């Protein structure tokens, strides 16, 4: 079920929390393409972050593969309440792309996420998008299966 519309005009200082991934972002208004289960600001951030890659995808196979993977990650992190099978399909694609063994999955989305599109966007100026998407995909699959992310695949450990 989509969240109820806000009763008041948006406050420019307000933030909105994505119902899918929990990313806290500045509202962008309603005039954007949205993804079911995602806030408009989150859907916009995903679109903007992937835009360059999508343009290359028509002529570049690695870019096309990364774009497909990113779409699957986004679907897995933003379940469409009307299409539960979409999450299963997305997780199957992630497991296949990442060479992960099929394992037990949660029946409900995990209570929290290791990585969101906001994290990907934040690191984009220093880390290649393909690396970020791969790491994001592993984190989301790990969150769904309860498996700890492989430390060797994590980028930019700040600890
Ligand atoms: Zn989101």
Boltz pocket constraint, residues with backbone or C-beta under 6 A from the ligand:
constraints:
  - pocket:
      binder: B
      contacts: [[A, 18], [A, 19], [A, 20], [A, 21], [A, 22], [A, 23], [A, 37], [A, 38], [A, 39], [A, 42], [A, 43], [A, 77], [A, 78]]
      max_distance: 6.0
